Amino acid sequence: MKQTSYDIDRVAVRSGFDGVTFFAQARAGIVPSRDGGVPTVVLTAQPTLRSGSDVFFALSEWRSADLGRTWIGPVEHGETLGRRNDGDGVVVAICDMTPAYHAATGKLLSTGHTVRYHDDSHPIVARRRETAYSVYYSEEHTWAPWRTVEMPDDPRFLCAGAGSAQRVDLPDGSILLPIYYRQVSDDWHACHSAAVMRVSFDGDALVYREHGTELSVPEPRGFCEPSLTYFQGRFFLTLRNDVRGYVTVSDDGLEFEPARPWCFDDGSELGNYNTQQHWVTHRDRLYLVYTRRGLNNDHVFRHRAPLMIAEVDPDSLRVIRSTERELVPNRGARLGNFSVCDVSAEETWVIAAEWMQPVGCEAYGSDNTIWAARILWSTQQK
């Protein structure tokens, strides 16, 4: 049989911190080469105010045509990916955007959601939220002005978005896009539900068609930041919760089994909490990327560093402890907002920016580096 192994090569896309703002929400997608050669990696991130809580500004872009050896950027896209006046003293921005190549249309499509502010201290708690998206024009290196998906006229979806989600593009070009949502409420800890919605995309507009099982738990805030992958004929969904991470599985990508807590194969809980997890799917192996307790990391906010990867048993839905490896090291800053990019059949990248909060995290060596952890695959006979 063949055994899949890999090496990890860490590339620093950029570094440096002025003490006022830092780049966050770093995520990347690819634009394939017309001649079948090396693709262009397009990475976006957005300045974030250190003195506030989740206070985001216009997205900037970096791109590399040589697999991360050199980068062009940052190029700010303020007019198309920046803030807008929403009336009554409210501004609206986009955040948690994740670009991924849509093969059926040949477009790089980025999805996320909106966030609203009265001032630059924190988001409005009782606010509307929409799934936001933008399309990249690769020839001009520009982005279309961000738009939002029109949802069913239902109070449940007044605060709904696809922030930080991994999606699955189906052979017919439609997209399975995970979202999480709650009714607009003044309660910061209001319970969220998660579901996968099917949307159509024609290279321009993203249109809601249906959604599947509505998943939640009574633990604080329910389910947030779901991510989806397809592996060996089934769809796997991982879910953030304040107390512990969860996982579930589906045959069609819409109707899911009840979610269960993430555990190691020895039965102990994974130790991930209040932080997203994402998938790496490669040939005949399924992996989870995550953060967790128990890694000499009690000094890190919510134990969000280092960033780890391990293989998942797709039958038991458990993480195989013996396969766990470190992708991005702990330098004091949290790494829990990250993304996965399939660059080619030979390599997969995990992108993470050092999040420079709380004050003092830099004492451990962090400087807002945006890391590209290149997973370089090899297949050996066993």
N, C-alpha and C positions, 0 to 999 in steps of 0.2 A: 504494500500500500504506500501511498505518498503522504509525507508528513509536511505540513506547512510550518515554516519558521520565518522569523523576520529580525532585521536589525533596526535600530532606532537612531536617526541622525537629526539632531536638534539644530534648527536654523533660527537666528534672531533676525526678525524682519526689521525691527527698529527698537531703540532703547532711549531712555531719557525721561526725566520727570521734573517739572518746574515747581511742584508743590501746590499748584492751584487746580489744574485740570490734568486728566490722564485719559489715554485711549482705552476704551472698553468695548465689549461686544464684538471682538475680532472674529470674523468668520470669512470663509473663502469658498469660491466655486471656480470652475474652469471654463475656458473657451477653447474648444478643440482646434488644432491646426488644420488648415485646409488640405495640406499635403499628407496628413496622418502623422506628422512629427510631434515634437514636444508641444503640449498645450500651454496656453497662457493661464496662469493662476491669477485671479482677481480677488483681492482681499479687501474687505471693508471693516472699518471700526469708527467709533464716534467719541469725540471729546466728552468727558464727564466731569462735573464739578465736584471737587473733593469735599467742599464744605456743605454739600447738599446730600440728599438721598435719592439715587436714581434720577439725577438731573442731566439729561442728554441734549446734545447739540447735533448739528448737521453731520452726516456721514462723510468720511474721507475714504479714498481708495488708494491701494498700492497694487502694483501688478508686476509679475515676473514671467519672463519668457524662457528662462533657463533653469527651471526647477529650484528657484530660491537662491541661486548664487548671487544675483543682483536684483534690485527692486527699483521701480519708478514710483515715486510718491513721497509724502501723501499729497493727493489732489482732493481738495474739499469740493463737495457737490452741494453747496448751500442752496442754490436755486431750485434744485430738483429733489434733494433728499434732506432738506432742512425744515425748520419750524415754520408754522403758518399761524396767522391770527384766526382764532376760532370764535371771536366775539365775546362781549361782556368781560373783557380783561383776561380772557383765557387764551393761552397758546397751545398748539398741538404739535407734537413731534412724532417721529417714528423711531422705533428701537427694536432690539432683539431680532434684527434682520439676518436671515440666512440665505445666501445665494447658492443656487444649484443649477446645473445645466439641464435644460429640458430638450431631450433629443428629438422629439417629434416635431418641434418647431425650430430647432437650432438656436434657441435663445437661452441666455443666462437669466434666470428668474429669481429674484430675491423676495422672500416673504417674512413677515414679522407682525408687528401690531403698533397701534398708536398709544401715546401717553399724553396727558394734559396737565398743565400747570397754571396756578394763579401767580406764583412767583418761583424763584429758583431755590426753593428750600426742599421741596419734595413734591411728588405727584399729588393731584387732587384725589382724595380717597373715593368719594362718590362721583365717579366719572364714567363717561362712555368709553368704550374701547372697540376698535375695529381691526380686522385683519388687514394689514397694509401690504402692498407689493409694488415692485418696480422692475422694469426690464432694462437690461444693459445693451447699449449699442456698441458693439465691439470695434467697429471701424473708427468711430469718433471718440471712443473711450468716454462715453457719457451715459447717464442714466435717465430714463423717462421720469417725469414728475410722479411722485408716489401717489397711488390711488388706494381705495379701500373696497373690500368685497361687500356687496349688499347681502345681508342675512335675512332669514325669515322674520316677519313682523311678530316678534315674540319677546316678552320682557327678559327671558333667559339670555338672549343674545345681545342685549344692549351693552354688555361689557364682555366681549368675546374677542379673542385674538390668537394668532398662531406664533406667538413669540418663542424664539429659540428652537423651533420644531424641525426635526428631520422629516422629510416627506418621502413618499414613494410615487414615482411616475409610472403609470400603467401603459401597456403596449398600445392602447388606442389613443394615447396622448392625454387622457384625463389624469387627474392628480388626486392622491389620497393625502390630505393635509390635516394633521392633528391640531386641535384647538383646545383651549380651556376657557371657561366662562362662568359668570355669576350674575345675579341681578344687581343693578346699581344700588349700592348701599353705603352708609356712613361707617359701617363696621369693617375695619381694616382686616379683621380675621374672618370675614364672611367665607362660607364654604364654596369652593369651586368644584365644578364638574369638568370632565374631559371627554372628548369624543373625536372620532375621525370623520372629517367631511370630505365628500367627493366633489371636486370642482373641475370645470372645463377650462382649458386655456388654449387660445388660438394664436398665441404669439403676441397678443396685445392685452386682452381683457381676461380677468380671472372671475369665473361665475360659479356661485354656489348651486349645487344640484341636489344633494341629500347629505344626511349625516347618520351615523350608526349609533351603537350602544352608548348611553350616557353613563359614565363611570364616576363614582365618587366614594369616599369613605367619611365616617363621622369625625375622624381625627382632624386636628386643626387645619383649616383652609382647604381640606379635600385634596383634589389632584390639580397640579399645575404642570406646565412645560412638558407635555408629552412628546415623545419622539418615536417614529415608526421605521421599521425596516421589513424587507421581504427576504426570506431565507428558506430554501428547500420546500417551497410550496405553501408556506404559511407566513402570516404577518405577525410581527412581534412589536409590542408597544411597551415602552418604559415610561414611568410616571414619577414626578416629584411630589413628595409630601413632607410636611414639616417634621414628622416623627421618623419616617423611614421611606426609602424608595420602594416602588412597586413595579410589577411586570405582569403582562397578560398576553394572550395569543389569540389569533383569529384565522379562520380559513379564507375569509373573503376581504379582510381589511376594514370592515365596517362593524360587524357584530362580534364582540369580544367576550371571552370568558371572564368570570369575576377575577379581579386583580389580586395578586398575592405578594407578600413582602419579598424583596430581594434577599436571598440567603446564599452563603457559600455551600459547597457540596458536602461539608461536614455538618450542616444543619444550623450553624450559627448565622445570625443576621449579618448582612454585608457591612453595616455601619455607615452607610450613606444616609444623609437626612437634610431636608430643606435645601436641596441642591439638585440641579439637573443631572441627568446621565444621558449618554448618547451611544449609538451603535457603530461598530466597525464590522462590515460584512464583506468577507473575502472568500471566494470560491467555496470550499466545503467547510469553512469555519465561521463561527459567529462570536463576536467579542463585544464586551461592554467597556466603555470608558467612564470613569467615575472618580469621586473623592470619597474618603471615609475616615472615621475615627481610627485610632490605634496605630498611627504611623509616626509617632513622636511629633505630633502636630497640634497639641493642645493650645499653642500660642496663635494659631491661625483661625480667623473668623469662620465659624461653622465647619472647621476642619477641611476647608476647601483647597488644600494643597497638602502633598503633591497630587498630581494627576496620574491616575493608574489605569491600566488596561489588563483585562483577563478574559479568557475564553469562557463562553457560556455553553452549558449542556442544553441543547434545544428541546430535549425531551423532558428533563426535570425542571427546566427554567431556573437552574442554579449556576452560580459562578464557580468555576473550578479554581480553588485557592492556589494550587501548585503552579498555575500558569500566570499568576499576577506579576506584572512588571511596572516599573515607573516610567511614565512618558515624559512628564515635565517636573522638575524638582521643586521642592519647597524652599522658597526664598522669603517667606513671611507674608507675601501677598496672596490673596485668594485667586484660584484658577477655575472656579466653578462655572463661569460663563465661557463656554468653549464650543467648538464645532468640529465636524468631521468632513473631509473633502476627499472624494475618490479622484485622484489625479490621473491614474492610469491603472492597468492591470498589474503593474509592478510596484506601485506605491500608493499609499493612502496617507493623507496629512491630518493631524489633529492640531487645530489652531487655538491658542489660548493667550490672552493678554493678562499681565499682572495687574490686578485691580487694587489701586493704591488707597484703600480704606481698610481698617481705621488708621488714623494718624499713628505713626510709629512703626508700621509694618516694614518700612524701608530699612529699619535697623538690622534686619536679617539678610539684606542684600538685594532686595527687589528694587527695580527702577523703571517699572512700566514697560518692560520688554514684551513685545509681541512674539511669541514662540510659534514656530511651525515644527512640530515633531513629525518628521518624515518616517513613516513605517515602510521599510524596504523589504518586500516580500521575496522569499525564495521557496522553492518546492524541491524536496529531496526524496529519494527512494528510501523506503524503510524495509 
